[in-house]
Amino acid sequence: MTYTEVGAWSDIDPPRGSVVIGYNGRDHSSVALQWAADEAVRRDVPLVVLFAANYPGMTVEPGPGLFHRDPGALEAAQEVTARGVAEALERHPDLDVLGATEVESPTRALTEAGEHAAVVVLGSRGYGRVAGALLGSVAFAVAPRAACPVIVIREQDLEREAGPEHPIVVGTDGSEPAGVAVDYAARRALGTRAALEIVTCTGGHQVPHIEEEALRGPATRIVDAEAERVRAAYPDLTVTTRVEDCPAEVTLVDASKQAGMVVVGTRGRGSFEGMLLGSVSHAVIHGAVCAVAVVGERA
């Protein structure tokens, strides 16, 4: 039985394991909502459409500089949420959809929602420095704090899903946080019947005075160990490895041209030291041409 409900997060009480979409009514969030609705159907779980804003309709009056709130602002915000619910049901009429409207920081609302969610999905406005700043205020703040993976979607991601023809690519440096990302990527690959490619970089571009062959040995051991671990856990999964000498973000962005999803962690070391949001993960989110899953240590 399909049901819909719109209210505050505390009122709708969404079940654990739901798919949460951060929605604001704009084109990029509508695209992400379509992906999130498909994901909820694939998982057979409800979809939660979450719109959050700091004091919607709050403005500063001229003169004394006092805040004034438009009395209809909350109602207008709830209408945005209801529109997102309607969009999801138009795509999947039998999907269970809940809508939540929160008058608080989107970062805080999405992080709190992630405590109960299977994934949090966000839309990307596109490319460029301005777009990066806009996206960064939410996705980059939520991902390292979330208790679940945060998936960033842009328009072309609806055309190329992970599956037999499009592998899932994950970067690793052998650290424990990167291992969390590899584990998520492996489960995702198994669930979508995609192959898994595990990638690392030698860091030779950063230390040119060291012979590349001296760096490839440790890097190869890292990916081989991760591949062996994944194959032992998921014997039916096709796993390949790759070692590159170029920067990690270049390797992963290039891999995204054929991938169905690129998975990155939020922290790393060595040649993947930049796998903090703001460096490698930041560059991959902006440069990749497929869905990007950012997996924090809590995920």
Residue pairs with C-beta under 8 A, 6 or more apart in sequence:
2 89
2 93
2 94
2 95
2 96
2 97
3 96
3 97
3 98
4 85
4 89
4 96
4 97
4 98
4 99
5 12
5 98
5 99
6 12
6 78
6 81
6 82
6 85
6 98
6 99
6 100
6 101
7 99
7 100
7 101
8 100
8 101
8 102
9 50
9 100
9 102
9 109
9 112
9 113
12 48
12 98
12 99
12 100
14 20
14 46
14 48
14 98
14 100
14 116
15 45
15 46
15 116
16 116
16 117
17 43
17 45
17 116
17 117
17 118
18 40
18 45
18 46
18 47
18 48
18 98
18 116
18 117
18 118
19 36
19 37
19 39
19 40
19 43
19 45
19 46
19 47
19 48
19 117
19 118
19 119
19 121
20 36
20 47
20 48
20 50
20 110
20 113
20 114
20 117
20 119
20 120
20 121
21 29
21 32
21 33
21 36
21 37
21 47
21 48
21 49
21 50
21 84
21 88
21 120
21 121
21 122
22 29
22 32
22 50
22 51
22 52
22 106
22 110
22 120
22 121
22 122
22 123
22 138
23 29
23 30
23 32
23 33
23 49
23 50
23 51
23 80
23 81
23 84
24 51
24 53
24 80
25 51
25 80
25 83
25 84
26 123
26 125
28 123
28 124
28 125
28 126
28 154
28 155
29 84
29 122
29 123
30 84
30 87
30 123
31 123
31 153
31 154
31 155
31 157
31 158
32 121
32 122
32 123
32 124
32 152
32 153
33 49
33 84
33 87
33 88
33 121
33 123
34 87
34 91
34 158
35 121
35 151
35 153
35 157
35 158
35 291
36 47
36 88
36 121
36 153
37 47
37 88
37 91
37 92
37 95
37 97
38 91
38 92
39 119
39 121
39 151
40 46
40 47
40 92
40 95
41 92
41 95
42 191
43 118
45 118
46 95
46 96
46 97
46 98
47 88
47 95
47 96
47 97
47 98
48 97
48 98
48 99
48 100
48 113
48 117
49 81
49 84
49 85
49 88
49 97
49 98
49 99
49 100
50 81
50 99
50 100
50 101
50 102
50 109
50 110
50 113
51 77
51 80
51 81
51 84
51 99
51 100
51 101
51 102
52 101
52 102
52 103
52 104
52 105
52 106
52 108
52 109
52 110
53 77
53 102
53 103
53 106
54 103
54 104
54 105
54 106
55 67
55 69
55 73
55 103
56 70
56 73
56 74
56 76
56 77
56 103
57 69
57 70
57 72
57 73
57 74
57 76
57 77
58 67
58 68
58 69
58 70
58 73
59 67
59 68
59 69
59 70
60 66
60 67
60 68
61 67
61 68
70 76
74 101
74 103
77 101
77 103
78 101
80 101
81 99
81 100
81 101
82 99
84 99
85 97
85 98
85 99
88 95
88 97
89 95
89 97
100 109
100 113
102 109
106 138
107 137
107 138
107 141
107 142
107 145
110 120
110 122
110 138
110 142
110 146
111 141
111 142
111 145
111 146
113 120
114 120
114 142
114 145
114 146
114 147
114 148
114 150
115 147
117 148
118 148
119 148
119 149
119 150
119 151
119 293
120 142
120 146
120 148
120 149
120 150
120 151
121 150
121 151
121 152
121 153
122 135
122 138
122 139
122 142
122 150
122 151
122 152
122 153
123 152
123 153
123 154
124 131
124 135
124 139
124 152
124 153
124 154
124 285
124 286
125 131
125 134
125 135
126 154
127 286
127 287
131 286
132 282
132 286
135 152
135 285
135 286
136 278
136 282
139 150
139 152
139 285
139 294
140 277
140 278
140 281
140 282
140 285
142 150
143 150
143 266
143 277
143 281
143 294
143 296
144 266
144 267
144 277
144 296
145 296
145 298
146 296
146 298
146 299
147 296
147 298
147 299
148 299
149 184
149 293
149 294
149 295
149 296
149 299
150 293
150 294
150 296
151 261
151 291
151 292
151 293
151 294
152 285
152 291
152 292
152 293
152 294
153 291
156 289
156 290
157 290
157 291
160 166
160 260
160 290
161 192
161 260
162 168
162 188
162 189
162 192
162 194
162 259
162 260
162 261
162 291
163 192
163 193
163 194
163 260
164 193
164 194
164 195
166 194
166 258
166 259
166 260
166 290
167 189
167 194
167 195
167 196
167 197
167 240
167 258
167 259
167 260
168 185
168 188
168 189
168 192
168 194
168 195
168 196
168 197
168 259
168 260
168 261
168 262
168 263
169 185
169 196
169 197
169 199
169 252
169 255
169 256
169 259
169 261
169 262
169 263
170 181
170 182
170 184
170 185
170 196
170 197
170 198
170 199
170 262
170 263
170 264
171 178
171 181
171 199
171 200
171 248
171 251
171 252
171 262
171 263
171 264
171 265
171 272
171 275
171 280
172 178
172 179
172 181
172 182
172 198
172 199
172 200
172 222
172 223
172 226
172 272
173 200
173 222
173 268
173 269
173 270
173 271
173 272
173 273
173 275
174 200
174 222
174 225
174 226
174 269
174 270
175 265
175 267
175 268
175 269
175 270
175 272
176 297
177 265
177 266
177 267
177 268
177 275
177 296
177 297
178 265
178 268
178 272
178 275
179 226
180 265
180 295
180 296
180 297
180 299
181 263
181 264
181 265
181 293
181 295
182 198
182 226
182 229
182 230
182 263
183 230
184 263
184 293
184 295
184 299
185 196
185 198
185 261
185 263
185 293
185 295
186 196
186 230
186 233
186 234
186 237
186 239
187 234
188 194
188 261
188 263
188 293
189 195
189 196
189 237
190 234
190 236
190 237
192 260
194 260
194 261
195 237
195 238
195 239
195 240
196 230
196 237
196 238
196 239
196 240
197 239
197 240
197 241
197 242
197 255
197 259
198 223
198 226
198 227
198 230
198 239
198 240
198 241
198 242
199 223
199 241
199 242
199 243
199 244
199 248
199 251
199 252
199 255
200 219
200 222
200 223
200 242
200 243
200 244
200 248
200 271
200 272
201 219
201 243
201 244
201 245
201 246
201 247
201 248
201 251
201 271
201 272
202 212
202 215
202 216
202 219
202 243
202 244
202 245
202 271
203 215
203 219
203 270
203 271
204 210
204 212
204 215
204 245
205 245
205 246
205 247
206 271
207 215
212 245
215 245
216 243
216 245
219 243
219 271
220 241
220 243
223 241
223 242
223 243
224 241
226 241
227 239
227 240
227 241
230 237
230 239
231 237
231 239
242 251
242 255
244 251
247 274
248 271
248 272
248 274
248 275
248 280
249 274
249 279
249 280
249 283
249 284
249 287
252 262
252 264
252 280
252 284
252 288
253 262
253 283
253 284
253 287
253 288
253 289
255 262
256 262
256 284
256 287
256 288
256 289
256 290
256 292
257 289
257 290
259 290
260 290
260 291
261 290
261 291
261 292
261 293
262 284
262 288
262 290
262 291
262 292
262 293
263 292
263 293
263 295
264 275
264 280
264 281
264 284
264 292
264 293
264 294
264 295
265 275
265 281
265 294
265 295
265 296
265 297
266 275
266 276
266 277
266 281
266 294
266 295
266 296
266 297
267 275
267 276
267 297
268 274
268 275
268 276
268 280
272 280
273 279
274 280
274 281
274 283
275 281
277 294
281 294
284 292
285 292
285 294
